[in-house]
């Protein structure tokens, strides 16, 4: 039963960490700006996996 609480806490904190990294990506230099070879046309935050890794 204690493992379930740990799992839920880890899941919630990981989601928060990914959101926080994505939200502040511009301030810390984690924005991928598109160029001619990119598959996206708008600046895209990257690095959300960092937040997941830190809390998991």
Backbone as a ProteinNet text record, in pm:
[ID]
protein_1_A
[PRIMARY]
XXXXXXXXXXXXXXXXXXXXXXXXXXXXXXXXXXXXXXXXXXXXXXXXXXXXXXXX
[TERTIARY]
81.5	0	86.1	199.5	288.9	349.1	368.1	422.6	326.7	197	98.5	107.2	123.3	137.5	264.2	371.5	497.3	484.7	416	395	312.6	205.3	118.8	195.3	269.7	347.6	451.4	517.3	616.2	551.7	434.9	363.1	323.4	270.5	227.8	347.6	454.1	572.9	639.7	638.6	694.7	614.8	483.8	399.1	424.6	435.7	464.8	602.5	701.5	835.6	840.3	771.5	766.7	696.6	588.8	517.8	607.2	677.2	760.9	875.4	938.9	1047.7	994	879.4	820.7	777.3	725.3	675.5	788.4	901.1	1013	1127.4	1099.9	1203.8	1271.1	1194.5	1251.5	1353.8	1326.9	1417	1546.7	1542.6	1663.9	1727.5	1678.4	1741.4	1706.2	1587.2	1546	1433.2	1451	1351.4	1414.8	1348.2	1395.4	1332.5	1413.8	1364	1368	1259.7	1253.9	1347.9	1394.8	1473.5	1416.3	1484.8	1434.2	1412.1	1482.3	1472.2	1379.8	1325.5	1242.3	1104.4	1045.4	909.7	805.3	848.3	754.7	778.7	676.5	687.8	685.8	665.7	665.8	774.8	830.2	926.6	863.3	936.6	883.6	971.3	910.4	991.8	1039.3	1159.4	1213	1270.8	1289.9	1350.2	1251.6	1125.5	1027.9	1065.7	1142.5	1187.4	1281.3	1343.3	1430.7	1349.1	1234.5	1148.1	1099.2	1066.4	1021.2	1135.5	1254	1369.7	1403.1	1398.8	1435.3	1342.3	1213.9	1120.4	1095.9	1121.1	1099.2	1215
-119.1	0	125.8	123.3	239.3	266.3	160.6	177.7	255.3	236.4	308.2	457.9	496.8	638.4	698.1	621.8	667.1	683.1	589.8	596.4	719.3	743.7	858.9	989.5	998.5	1119	1142.2	1036.5	1047.7	1091.9	1038.8	1076.1	1223.1	1269	1408.7	1502.7	1471.6	1556.8	1556.8	1443.8	1437.4	1524	1519.3	1602.9	1750.5	1785.8	1924.1	1966	1879.5	1911.4	1932.1	1847.5	1862.6	1992.3	2024.9	2149.9	2269.8	2266.4	2379.1	2400.5	2293.4	2306.5	2361.9	2313.3	2362.6	2508.3	2544.6	2680.8	2782.3	2747.4	2840.5	2807.4	2734.3	2692.4	2811.4	2915.3	3032.5	3102.1	3108.1	3175.8	3100.2	2967.9	2889	2835	2880.7	2846.3	2710.3	2661.5	2530.4	2543.1	2634.1	2651.9	2616.3	2531.1	2489.3	2580.8	2666.2	2757.8	2686.7	2695.3	2624.1	2683.8	2597.5	2640.6	2573	2576.9	2520.1	2369.9	2298.6	2152.8	2102.9	2194.2	2154.9	2108.4	2024	1977.7	2063.7	2163.4	2254	2395.7	2480.9	2617.3	2722.8	2681.3	2774.2	2731.7	2826.4	2786.9	2686.1	2580.8	2470.3	2447.8	2445.4	2415.8	2271.3	2249.9	2114.4	2095.2	1974.8	1947.3	1911.1	1883.9	1844.1	1713.9	1631.8	1506	1526.3	1642.4	1672.3	1672.8	1737.7	1742	1604.6	1523.2	1386.9	1306.9	1318.8	1245.5	1286	1414.9	1462.9	1410	1403.5	1362.4	1212.3	1144.5	1000.7	930.2
0	0	0	69.5	73.8	-63.3	-141.9	-276.4	-365.5	-344.8	-425.3	-398.9	-273.5	-239.7	-297.8	-293	-350.9	-501.8	-564.2	-708.6	-747	-675.2	-704.8	-681.8	-572.7	-545	-654	-697.5	-804	-934.5	-963.4	-1085.3	-1083.4	-972.1	-959.7	-967.4	-894.8	-898.2	-1035.4	-1105	-1240	-1336.9	-1326.5	-1412.8	-1383.7	-1256.6	-1220.6	-1272.2	-1258.5	-1306.2	-1456.3	-1531.7	-1677.6	-1715.5	-1644.9	-1671.5	-1641.2	-1527.9	-1487.8	-1587	-1629.8	-1727.3	-1858.8	-1903.9	-2028.4	-2015.6	-1901	-1877.7	-1879.3	-1819.6	-1806.7	-1901.4	-2005.9	-2100.8	-2167.7	-2196.8	-2263.1	-2174.1	-2046.9	-1953.3	-1931.2	-1943.5	-1918.1	-2046.6	-2161.6	-2289.5	-2345	-2316	-2366.8	-2470	-2565.5	-2670	-2802.8	-2877.5	-3008.9	-3113.1	-3174.1	-3277.3	-3412.1	-3489.1	-3616.6	-3721.6	-3808.7	-3923.3	-4047.2	-4157.3	-4281	-4278	-4193.2	-4187.4	-4076.5	-3997.3	-3883.2	-3927.6	-3846.1	-3874.5	-3805.5	-3729.9	-3665.5	-3714.9	-3703.7	-3755.6	-3644.9	-3521.5	-3408.6	-3310.7	-3233.1	-3130	-3034.3	-3002.9	-2923.5	-2800.6	-2680	-2561.8	-2564	-2516.1	-2508.1	-2369.4	-2329.4	-2199.5	-2090.6	-2122.5	-2020.8	-1952.3	-2020.1	-1960.9	-1843.2	-1835.4	-1722.4	-1593.1	-1596.5	-1478.1	-1438.6	-1537.3	-1508.3	-1445.8	-1501.3	-1450.1	-1306.7	-1277.5	-1144.7	-1036.2	-1064.6	-962.1	-958.6	-1067.4	-1069.2	-1003.9
[MASK]
++++++++++++++++++++++++++++++++++++++++++++++++++++++++

